[in-house]
Structures are given as C-alpha cells and as structure tokens.
Amino acid sequence: MENNLPELRNREPHKWKLRTCRVVIFVSWAISFGFTFANIYIYYFHLLDNLECRKCLYNSYMAIGIATSVLILPLLLFSLPLVVLQTARGIRIYLPFLFLASVMEFMLAVVFTQGYPIIVDVSQMWKDHKGLEFFEVRVRLNKTLLKSRYECCGVLGPDDYAVSLLELPKSCFKERSGRSADLYTTGCSTRSYNSPQIPFSEYVSGLVRLGLVLALVVYMIILKRTKTARRTLRSLSPQVRVRYSRGSSSLADGNMELVLPVPNV
C-alpha cells in the first residue's frame, strides 16, 4: 500500500489545477451571465424607443439581439453541471455550441455598430401614410436612450408634402419654428441610420465568453490527461464526501482498509 502514496501525492497538483480552472470558469460564467441580462435589458428598451417605426430594419436588429441573448442564457446554465460533475466528454460536446453562440453574439455587436441607409424604412412609413416625424427630428434623451437627429423633411425633400397636398409639419423646421429660413431641405431617404452606442456590453460579453470557452478547454484537457473519474450526484453529498475523506486518511496512514460509503438498501 506504500506504493500508492507517491500516486496520491502526484494527484495533488492536478487537483489544484482543477480547482483553479473551476474558479476561473465560475467567475467568467457569472460575468457573462450578468452581461447577457444587461444586453436583453438594453435591446428591449431600444426596441420600445422605436416602436413608432414597427417595420424598421433597426427593430429587426433589436429583436434578433434579444432572441440571441435569451437563447444564450440556458446554454450558459447547462455548463455548470458539466463542470461540477467533471465530465470531459460532456464538455467536449458542449464547447462547439458555446463557441458558436459567442461568435454569433460578437458578430451581432459588429453589425450593430454599422449605420445603414434608411431609404427603405422611410419609404415604407410614407407608403403607410404615416408622418415622417420619427426621422425628421429626433433628439438625444440621455446616455441610455439615444435618438438620432436626421434634420430632414419628406422622402426626397419638402416637395413631397406639396405633391401629396399635405401641409408641412413642424418637424420639418429647425426647433419647430415654422419659419422658411429654418426649413430642412434634405430628404430623409438620403440619410443613414446612426447606430446608438449599445454594443459595448456585447463586446465585453463576447470576450468574457470566449475566455470561458478557453477555460473549459483547459479544464477538459486536465480531466483527460489525469483520467479524473466522473463525479456523480451521490458523490457530491456532504455525508459521502466526509466518509471518503476519512477513507483517504486511513489509506495515507498505511492502513489496508479503505472506508467507502455503503449504499442504503
């Protein structure tokens, strides 16, 4: 039995590495989980802020962002039992899904930073016989809700209202003055959408989640190299762990008898 003592000592560095990896994984997981909730919150309020233009492409972006973040939440939750139970095979199967979700979220953040011509949105709203005040004058409310000021009038210009026998709205004038000198002469279809600064949390969340993927890869490699046995839910019971630790102490003292938990019949 003394021949087993070096083996027991050799396992200690691996146990320390596993514990360190678990700490890194749990910290990364908590940060990623928090930022995912923050993303949902930000997307939701930006979506509410633009409900006047229900068919706008921007709202589709926000809906995709919400759906992606919501789907990532259960995916993150699924990683916890895999780490606790030390199942290398389960982690290997799980990692590609988490990696793809992280890359997708990061790509969405890049897309959200890009402006796009609003001609389609403007034309659709004009076709639905709705006013273009949504585009003609928009102001910044605060740091959380950002609205873009396009300072435009009509689809191609103020003449669109004259052709349609409509009165020029106050939104076509600077500060709604109604004076001809303050009239916006540029059509809204020539403007590009100015993306609000919302993807910061997406960038951070994506980077943290990629760090989580890397930590899981290292954790899986250590499990495979050390041939660490997969845990069971029963082995995580405090009573079982106490009995097992007593059995390990008896073995380290040179006793031949190893005290193991006896299942209740």
C-alpha positions in Angstrom: 0.0 0.0 0.0 3.0 2.3 0.5 3.5 2.2 -3.3 0.2 4.1 -3.6 1.5 7.1 -1.6 3.5 8.7 -4.4 0.5 8.3 -6.7 -1.7 10.1 -4.2 0.9 12.9 -3.9 1.2 13.2 -7.7 -2.6 13.8 -7.9 -2.4 16.8 -5.7 -1.0 19.3 -8.4 -3.8 18.2 -10.8 -6.4 18.8 -8.1 -5.0 22.2 -7.6 -5.2 22.9 -11.3 -8.8 21.7 -11.5 -9.8 23.9 -8.6 -8.1 26.9 -10.2 -9.8 26.2 -13.5 -13.2 25.9 -11.7 -12.7 29.3 -10.0 -11.9 30.9 -13.4 -14.8 29.2 -15.0 -17.3 30.2 -12.4 -16.1 33.9 -12.3 -16.2 34.1 -16.1 -19.6 32.4 -16.1 -21.0 34.9 -13.5 -19.7 37.9 -15.5 -21.0 36.5 -18.8 -24.4 35.7 -17.3 -24.7 39.3 -15.9 -23.8 40.9 -19.2 -26.3 38.7 -21.1 -29.0 40.0 -18.9 -27.7 43.6 -19.5 -27.9 43.0 -23.2 -31.5 41.9 -23.1 -32.4 45.0 -21.0 -30.7 47.4 -23.4 -32.1 45.8 -26.5 -35.6 45.8 -25.0 -35.6 49.5 -24.2 -34.2 50.5 -27.5 -36.9 48.4 -29.1 -39.6 50.2 -27.1 -38.0 53.6 -28.0 -38.5 52.8 -31.7 -42.0 51.3 -31.7 -43.2 54.2 -33.8 -41.4 52.6 -36.7 -42.5 49.0 -36.2 -41.3 47.8 -39.6 -37.9 49.5 -39.5 -34.9 47.3 -40.0 -33.5 48.6 -36.7 -36.3 47.0 -34.8 -35.4 43.7 -36.5 -31.8 44.1 -35.3 -33.0 44.6 -31.7 -35.4 41.6 -31.9 -32.6 39.4 -33.1 -30.3 40.7 -30.4 -33.0 39.9 -27.7 -33.6 36.4 -29.1 -29.9 35.6 -29.3 -29.3 36.7 -25.7 -32.3 34.8 -24.4 -31.1 31.6 -26.1 -27.7 32.0 -24.6 -29.0 32.1 -21.0 -30.0 28.3 -20.9 -26.8 27.5 -22.8 -24.8 29.1 -20.0 -26.8 27.3 -17.3 -26.0 24.0 -18.9 -22.3 24.4 -18.4 -22.5 24.4 -14.6 -23.4 20.7 -14.1 -20.8 19.7 -16.7 -18.0 21.4 -14.7 -19.2 20.2 -11.3 -19.6 16.6 -12.4 -16.2 16.7 -14.2 -17.4 15.1 -17.4 -14.8 15.7 -20.1 -17.0 14.1 -22.8 -19.9 16.3 -22.0 -17.7 19.4 -22.1 -16.3 18.4 -25.4 -19.8 18.1 -26.9 -20.9 21.3 -25.3 -18.0 23.6 -26.3 -18.8 23.9 -30.0 -22.3 25.2 -29.2 -21.0 27.8 -26.7 -18.2 28.9 -29.1 -20.7 29.4 -32.0 -23.1 31.3 -29.8 -20.2 33.6 -28.6 -19.0 34.2 -32.1 -22.6 35.0 -33.3 -23.1 37.5 -30.4 -19.8 39.1 -31.2 -20.7 39.4 -34.9 -24.0 41.0 -34.0 -22.2 43.6 -32.0 -20.1 44.4 -35.1 -23.3 44.7 -37.2 -25.0 47.0 -34.7 -22.1 49.5 -34.9 -22.7 49.9 -38.7 -25.1 52.5 -39.9 -27.4 51.8 -42.9 -29.3 53.9 -45.4 -32.8 54.5 -44.1 -34.4 54.8 -47.5 -36.3 51.5 -47.1 -37.7 52.5 -43.7 -38.6 56.0 -44.8 -40.3 54.8 -48.0 -42.3 52.1 -46.0 -43.5 54.7 -43.4 -44.5 57.1 -46.2 -46.3 54.4 -48.0 -48.3 53.6 -44.9 -49.4 57.2 -44.9 -47.7 58.0 -41.6 -45.8 61.1 -40.8 -42.0 61.1 -41.0 -41.5 63.0 -37.7 -39.8 59.8 -36.4 -37.0 60.6 -38.9 -37.3 64.3 -39.4 -36.4 65.3 -35.9 -35.0 63.0 -33.2 -33.2 64.1 -30.1 -30.9 62.6 -27.5 -32.8 61.8 -24.3 -30.0 60.5 -22.1 -26.9 58.3 -22.1 -29.1 55.1 -22.1 -31.7 56.1 -24.8 -30.1 57.7 -27.8 -32.1 59.1 -30.7 -30.6 60.3 -33.9 -31.3 63.8 -35.3 -31.6 63.5 -39.1 -32.8 67.1 -39.7 -34.6 66.1 -42.9 -38.0 66.6 -44.4 -40.1 64.2 -46.5 -38.8 61.3 -48.5 -36.8 63.3 -51.2 -37.5 66.7 -49.8 -40.2 69.2 -48.7 -41.9 69.0 -52.1 -43.2 65.5 -51.2 -45.7 67.2 -48.9 -46.8 69.6 -51.6 -47.2 66.9 -54.2 -49.4 64.9 -51.7 -51.4 68.1 -50.9 -50.2 67.9 -47.3 -49.2 70.8 -45.0 -45.6 70.9 -44.0 -45.3 69.6 -40.4 -43.4 71.4 -37.7 -40.9 68.6 -37.6 -39.5 69.9 -41.0 -38.3 73.1 -39.3 -35.4 73.7 -37.0 -36.7 73.7 -33.5 -40.2 73.6 -35.0 -40.1 77.3 -35.7 -42.2 77.1 -38.8 -40.1 79.8 -40.5 -39.0 79.2 -44.1 -35.4 80.0 -43.2 -35.3 77.1 -40.8 -36.8 74.6 -43.3 -34.9 71.3 -43.7 -34.4 70.8 -47.5 -32.8 67.4 -47.5 -35.0 64.3 -47.9 -34.8 61.7 -45.2 -34.2 58.9 -47.7 -30.6 60.3 -48.2 -29.7 59.8 -44.6 -28.1 56.9 -42.9 -29.1 55.4 -39.6 -26.7 56.3 -36.8 -26.4 53.3 -34.6 -26.6 54.0 -30.9 -23.7 53.1 -28.7 -25.2 49.9 -27.4 -22.8 47.1 -28.4 -20.2 47.8 -25.6 -21.8 45.2 -23.4 -22.0 42.8 -26.4 -18.2 43.2 -26.9 -17.4 42.6 -23.3 -19.8 39.7 -23.0 -18.4 38.1 -26.2 -14.8 38.5 -25.0 -15.6 37.1 -21.5 -17.5 34.2 -23.0 -14.5 33.4 -25.3 -12.4 33.4 -22.1 -14.9 31.0 -20.6 -14.6 28.7 -23.6 -10.8 28.7 -23.2 -11.0 27.9 -19.5 -13.4 25.0 -20.3 -10.9 23.7 -22.9 -8.1 23.7 -20.4 -10.3 22.1 -17.8 -11.3 19.3 -20.2 -7.6 18.7 -21.1 -6.7 18.3 -17.5 -9.6 15.9 -16.9 -8.5 13.8 -19.8 -4.7 13.7 -19.0 -5.3 12.9 -15.3 -8.0 10.5 -16.2 -10.1 12.0 -13.4 -13.2 10.0 -12.7 -16.6 11.5 -13.5 -18.5 12.6 -10.4 -22.0 11.5 -9.6 -24.7 13.4 -7.8 -24.4 10.9 -4.9 -20.7 11.6 -4.6 -21.4 15.3 -4.1 -23.4 14.6 -1.0 -21.7 16.1 2.1 -22.1 12.8 4.0 -20.4 10.8 1.2 -17.5 13.3 0.9 -16.8 13.1 4.7 -16.7 9.3 4.6 -14.5 9.3 1.5 -12.0 11.8 3.1 -11.8 9.6 6.2 -11.1 6.6 3.9 -8.3 8.6 2.2 -6.8 9.4 5.5 -6.7 5.8 6.6 -5.0 4.9 3.3 -2.4 7.6 3.8 -1.6 6.3 7.3 -0.8 2.9 5.8 -4.0 1.1 6.8 -5.1 -1.6 4.5 -8.8 -0.9 5.0 -10.4 1.9 2.9 -13.7 3.2 4.3 -16.1 3.8 1.5 -19.8 4.9 1.6 -22.2 1.9 1.8 -25.4 2.4 -0.2 -28.6 2.2 1.7 -30.6 -0.9 0.9 
